[in-house]
Amino acid sequence: MRGIILLLLLTVAGTTVAQETVVPDANTVRIRNEFQDRKFGIFIHWGIYSMMGDGEWVMWFKRINKQEYPRLAGGFYPSKFDANEWTKIFKEAGAQYITFTSRHHDGFSMWNTQASDYNIVKATPFGRDVIKELSEACAKQQLKLHFYYSHMDWIRDDYPLGSTSKELPHDESTTNWASYFQFMNDQLTELLTNYGPIGAIWFDGMWDHAVGTGFDWQLPEQYALIKKLQPNCMIGNNHHGSPIDKEDFQLFEQDLPGQNTAGFSGNQKVSQALPLESCITMNNTWGYSITDKNYKSAEDLIRKLVTAAGLNANFLLNVGPRPDGTLPTQAVERLKKIGEFMKVYGESIYKTRGGCIPPQSWGVTTQRGNTLYLHILNKTEEPIVLPVDIKIRKIVTFEKNEKVTFKKEKDGYHLTVPERGECIDQVLVAELKQ
């Protein structure tokens, strides 16, 4: 992930990628459907950058010397890290999967990789493989584990300089794409061999060498390696373009599908064939920031989760742990409130798809078979009118199963919605005729 200043780089890059056209096989369809069923995940941005308390891009924004920055590892000792505590909190929040930053743009690996000594086991006094502990804790809580993995690297001498890495220069004579590509594939092999079944690899950073520059990331070869190692592992790539062959889901950074308020999705057309995932921060930064207290309210986050489901997308909510391994208090408070909501209304979110009625001024719909959930998220002076071309058998309130009256007019079904006062999401349940 990156800061707002890089919007200019993305605009100049003009990233476009060919849309997937290959018909998926039965197993691919299955794993994609299972991913869509989970609906809610937790993103974790954590690394030695957390020690600086200024987000995950601190090395780039502060232009920290690449020989000095790795020295942070010598003081990284997250003494309060407890993978079981983390996963319990995430499970109680209603999450069904976790996406963990195995290696971010600063090149630091959060597992005991044999491909480099620049990792949490060999380079820190902590000396523990947090991915191993996290994978074991996820298995206990029945949470799917996904790995974020950076395509770019600000530290390694063999990485070919790109649009952001040129700001942290090294001797270009040391550039060696073949060496760097092998390094990445060696690491991906470890992640997909030593830590059990992995739900997805979540790539980021490809935009460092934009489309049109002639740079070949060799994605087909890398994607083939992933599918060879774990056929059930999905692939997503935050390249801000349309998905390409072998990518299993489409990502939207800091936005819901079809929106571009953050400036990262201007070149993305929403896929009609693939699962969608919207990743959102709780405050303004992905990695831990000691000064960023601009947290969205729990109510706002819940509405975003529900709206994502109504747009047929999963919701990936970020947490940036502190350098000591604990989760920020503000994040835990919001996760608790989300969990309380999901315990009651999870039925209207999990295993659903975007409803047959598109988003309206009053809210969104989700659907499972002939059951249509109406999520009234916003008060409106206009009556709620459902399209006349759907056939409704009955409508009841979600909580009390009380009958909701409706009348069929020329312009659609006019609903008489019960008064509920202030609420985050007033849910009605419509049974449709076959």
N, C-alpha and C positions, 0 to 999 in steps of 0.2 A: 504494500500500500504506500501511498505517497501523499504529500501535502498539496495544498491548493495551488502553490506556485507552479506546479507541473502541468496544470491545465493548458498552459501555453505550449508546452512540449507536445502534448497529445494533440492539440489543434494543428500544429505544424506537421505532426507525423501523418495525419490523415489515415489512420489505421483502418484497413478493410480486409476481411478474410472471407474466402468463399464459403457459402452456406453448405451444410451437409446435405448430400443427396443420396447416400447409400442407404438401402433398406436394412434396418437392424435385424439381427437374428433373434430367436426366441429368448435366449439367455440375456442378451442386451436389453430387450424389452422388459424382462423381469426385474433386473437390477435397477433400471430407471424408474419403474413403477414403485418399487420398494423405497427408493429414495424420495419420490414424491409423497409417499404415504407418511413419511416421518415429519415433514412440514417445518419443524423447528430445531435449529441447531445452535451451538455456541462456538464462536470464533475466539481463539486465544492467541494474542500477540504478546510473546514473551521471549526475551533474550537479554544479552548483556547491555543492550541499549536502555533497558529499564533502569539501570543504575544511574543514568543521567537524568531521569525523571522529566524527559522532554520529548517523548514520542519515539517511534521506531525509526524515523528518518533523521535523527539527531546528528549522525555522522555527516550526512550530506548538507543539512542546513547550517551546521557549524563549521563545515569544511575541515573536519578533524583529519589530521595527517594519518595516512593509512598504516604507517609504522607505529604510531602512538595509540590509535584506537584499540587494537587487539589487546593492549595492556589492561583494559578494563576486565578482561577475563580473569586476571590474577587476583581480583578482589571480589569476584562474583561468588557469593555463598548464601543462597536462599534457604536459610536454616529453618524457616517455617513452612516450606513447601510440603504439602500433603496431598498426593494425588487422590486418595480416597475421600478426603474432605471436599476437594474440588468437584469430583464427579457426583458426590452426594448432593451438593448444592445445585449442580446443573440438572440432575435427574429430578429433584424436587421442583425445579423451575418448569418442568415439562419438556425439556429438551430431549431429543432422541439421538443426537449425534454431536460430535465435537470435531472441529477443524483446528489443528494445532500447527503453529509455525515451526516446522522442523528446521528450517534455515531461511533467514530473511536476507535482504540485500547486503547486509554487512558481512555475510558469508559465514557467520558463526553457527555451528551445528549443535543442536540441542540433544544429541544422542552420541553414543560411543562409536562414531564412525571410524573406520580404518583407513579412509581415503584422505584424512587430514588430521593433524594434531590440534587444530584450531576448533576444539569442541568442548563440551561441558564436562566430560570425564577427564580428559588429558590436560586441559588448559586452565582449569579452575581448582581451587581448594575444595570445592564442594564434591567433585569426583563421582557424582551419581548420574546414571542414565535416566533422565526424567521421562523420556519417551517410553522406556521399558516400564517404569512405574505407572505412567499414565495408561499405557495399553492394558496392563493388568487390572487397573482400577476400572477402566471402561468395560472390560469383560464382566467384572462383578456386577456392574450397574446396567448391563445390557445396553450400553451406548456404543453406537458405531464410531470408529475412529477414522478421521480423514487427516491427511497431511498437506498443509501449505508448503510449497517449495518454490524458492526464487530461481528464476532463470538467469538473472543477472547477479553480479558480484562486484562489490566495491573494493575488495581486499586482494583477491588472487591476481598474480602477475600475468597469468595466461588468459584471463578473460579479455576478449576484444572490446575496446573502449566504445561506449555508446553515448546516447544523448545526455544521460545523467552522470555516468561514470567518468566522462571527460572532465567533469568538475573536480574529480579526485584522481588526478593523473598519475600514471606510472610510465616507465620506459616502454614505449610501444614495441620495441624490439623483442620484448619477452612474450608478446601476444602469441598464443598458440591454441587456435580453436579446437583442433583434434584432441589436445591434452585436456582442455576444459570440458569438452563434450564427454570424454571418457570419465572424467571426474564426476560429473553430474550423474551419468548412468551407473557408475559404481555406487554412488550414494543412494540412488533410487532402488538399486538392487538390494542394498542393505535394508532399507525401509520396508520393502515388500517381501523380505525373506525372514527377518528376525523378530517381527512384532505382530505376528498373527494376521488374520484377515483384515485388510484395510479397505474402507468403503470408497475412498476417492483420493486422487492426487489433485491438488488445487494449485495450479501454476500461476505465477505472477512475474512481471518484469520483462516480458517479451517486447513490450513497447520501447525498451531501451534502444533497440534496433528496429526502427519502424519499417513497415511495408513500403517498398519503393526504393530502399537504400541498397538493395541487392544482397543483404545479409540472409543467409540460410540457417535457420535454427534447427534444421533436420528433425522437425516434429514427427513426421511419419515413422522414422526409425525409433525415436524415443517412445512414442505412443505404442509402437509394436512391442517394445521391450516390456512396458508396463503390463500390457494385455497377456504377454507370454508368462510373466511372473505370477500375475494374479488376474485371471480372466474376469473375475467379478469386481475388480477395482475400477471405478468410474474415473473419467478424466474430465477436468474442467480447466479452462485457461482464461485468466483475466486480461485478455489482450484487447478488450474493448471493441472487438469486431464481431461479425457473425461467426457462429461455430463452424469448424471444419471437420472433415472425416475423422472418426474415432473419438471425438469429444462428445461426452455423454450428457452434459448439462450446460446451460448458458448462465453466465454470471453478470450481475449488475451491482456495481460498487456505489454505495451511498445513495442508492435510488431504488425505487420500485420499478418493475418492468414497464417500459413505455414512457418513463419520465427521464429528464436530463437536468434536474435541478443542480446536481453536483458538477456537471460538465464532463463526465467521463463516458456518457452513453450516446453521444451525438451521432456516432457511426454505427450504432447497433439497431438492427431490426429485430423485434421480438420473435424468437423462433416459435413456430406453431407445431413443431415436431418433437422438440426436446424439453425435458424438465427445466425449470427456471429456478434461480436462487438469487435472492437479494441480500447483500451483506451491509449491515448498518452498524455504526458506532453508537455507544450510549452517550458519549460526550463528543468532543471534536477530534480526538486522537485515537489511533489504534493501539499503539504501545502506551505504557503507563506515563502519565504526565502529572507531576506534583502540583502544577498550577491550574490545570484544566478541570474546573468544577462545573462546567456548563453541561450538566447531565440532562438529557431528556427525561420527562416524567414517566413513571411507570404506565400511566394511562396512555400517553402518547405512543410508547413502545408497544403496548398491547394493540392499539388501533393499527399500528403499522404491521404487526404480525397478522392481524385479521385481514387487513387490506391486501397484504401479500398473498394470502391464501385465496382471496377472492380474485386475484389476478393470476391464479394458477401457479404461484411461486412458493418456494420454501423461504423461510426467514432465518438468516444467519446473523445472530446478535453478538457483537464483539465485547470481550472483556480483556483489559490490559492489566495483568497481575503486577503487584509491586515487586521491587527487587528482592525482598525477603521471602517471596513465594506466596504471600497472602493476596486475597482478592480485595479490591477497594470496597470499603463499606458501602458507598453509594451504589455500586454495582450489585452487591449482595442484596441490598434492600429492594432494588428493582426486580431482581430475579425472583425474590420471594413473592412479590405481588403478582408477577406474571404466572408463577406456579399456582397461586390461589385461583387465578382466573382459569387457567388451563384445567385444573381439577374439576371445575364445574362445566366449562364449555368446550373442553377438548374434543368431545364427540363431534362438534360442528367444525373442527379444524383437521384433526388427524384423518388420514385415509380419504380425504375429500379432494375434489378438483374444483377449479373455478366454475361457478354456477352457470346455468344456461342464460341467466340475465346478467348482462355486463354491468360494470360499476355505475352506480347512480349517485345523485347528489346526496342521498340519505345514507349510502353505504354500499356494501357489496354482498354477493351471494356465493356460497360454497355448495357443493353437491356431492352426494354419494348415491348412486343409483337413482331411484325415484324420489329420494328425499332431498329437498331443497331448503337450505338454511338461509334465512334473510338476516343479515347483520346490519342493524340500524345503528350506525355510528354517529350520525349527525342529525340534529334537530332541523326540521324544515317546515316552512309554512305551507308548502305544497303538499297535497295528498299523496300517499304512496300508491302508485299505480303500476301494476305488473302487466307485462305484454299480453295481449289478447290471444296470441298464437300458442301459448302454453296452456295445458289443461290441468287445472287444479282440482283435486278432490276435497282437500280440507287444509286449514291452516290453524295451528295451535301455538301457544307460547311455549318456549323451550323449558322454562323453569317449572311451571305449574300445569302444563298441558291443558291450559284453558283455551276454549274455542275463540278464534279470531274471525269476526264477520267480514265478509267481502261481497262485493256486488259486481257482476260483469256488465260493463258499459261498452260502448262502441270503441273507446280508446284503450280499454283494458280492464283489469280487475282492480276496483277501488277498495282499499283496505281500511278498516276501522281499527287503528292500532291502540291497544290499551295504554293508558297513561302510566309511566313508570318513574317519572321524576328524573333526576340526574343519574346517569349510568354510563359505563364505558361502551357497552355493546348490548343493545336490546335484541335478542335473538328470537326469531319466529321460525317455526318449522312448517313447511308446506309439503304435503303429500301430493305428488303428481300422478295423473292417470297415465297408464301406459299407452 
